[in-house]
Amino acid sequence: MNDKSKTCFVISPIGSAGSDIRRRSDCCLQYIIKPAFESLGFTKVERIDETDEAGQITPNIINKIHQADWCVADLSGHNANVFYEIGIRHAFQKPIIHMSSAIGEIPFDNSHQNTIEYIHDDPSSHVACIERIKNQVSKANENPEHFSTPVSLALGKIALDSTGDSRDEIISQLVGRISLLEMKQISAEKTLRNQKHTDATYRTHLRELSDWTARGGRSASSILAEAMASEENNGPDR
C-alpha cells in the first residue's frame, strides 16, 4: 500500500507550556512518532495543538480522529481526554497504535492492546520505538483484515452469536477464548518485565550495600537480617 498521501493524528496529553507533561509529549511526538511515520512517507503527522483550524476544539478533534489514516495514542499519565478519544477511534474501527511511557500499569480496558513503551529522554528507546511503529504499520498494511479494535471484535462476536448457526457459535466461543489467552499473555509479559526491573533494582541495592561494607560500614547480611526481623515484628502494611 502506498502511504505517500497518508495522515496520522496524535492523541496525547499536552499540558501547559514548559510543564513536564508537555516536554514528555513533545519528545514522543518529535523524536519517535513523526520520524516513524515520515519515514513511511506520511505527509502529515500532527497533534491538535499544531493545527490552525477555527471553530470548537472537540468537533475538530473528532474530525481528525475520523479522517486520519492512522492514529497514535499516548496513554502516559492516564489522561481522561486521551481515553475518551481512543474510544472514539475504536468506534470508527480504524487503525491505532497505543504508546505509553514506562510509568505504571495500563487500565484494564486497554491492557489487551499491544502497547509500545517508551522512555522520552533515552535516544536508544526512541530508535527501538520507531522500528516498532514502522513494523506495526507495515504489518497492518500487508494484512488489513487482521487489524482489529475491541469494538470490531465485539461486533464480530455479536454477529456470530446472532446467526443461530451452531458452527458460528463455536467460532464465537473460540474468539472469546483466544481473546482471553491474549490478555493472559500480555499480563504475563508485563509481570516478567516488572520482575526483571525488580531484580535489577535488587542487584543494584546489593552492590551499594557491599560497597558501603567495604568502606567500613555494617555488613550487608546484618542490615538485611535486621530489616526482615523488623518486618516480621511490625506485620504487613495496610
Salt bridges, closest charged atoms under 4 A:
ASP20 OD1 - ARG23 NH2 2.26
ASP26 OD1 - ARG47 NH2 2.70
GLU46 OE2 - LYS64 NZ 2.74
ASP49 OD1 - ARG47 NE 2.67
GLU50 OE2 - LYS34 NZ 3.25
GLU53 OE2 - LYS64 NZ 2.94
ASP69 OD1 - LYS6 NZ 3.62
GLU117 OE2 - ARG193 NH2 3.68
GLU131 OE2 - LYS134 NZ 3.66
GLU145 OE2 - HIS146 NE2 3.85
ASP161 OD2 - LYS157 NZ 3.41
ASP165 OD2 - ARG167 NH2 3.05
GLU208 OE1 - HIS205 ND1 3.60
GLU226 OE1 - ARG218 NH2 2.71
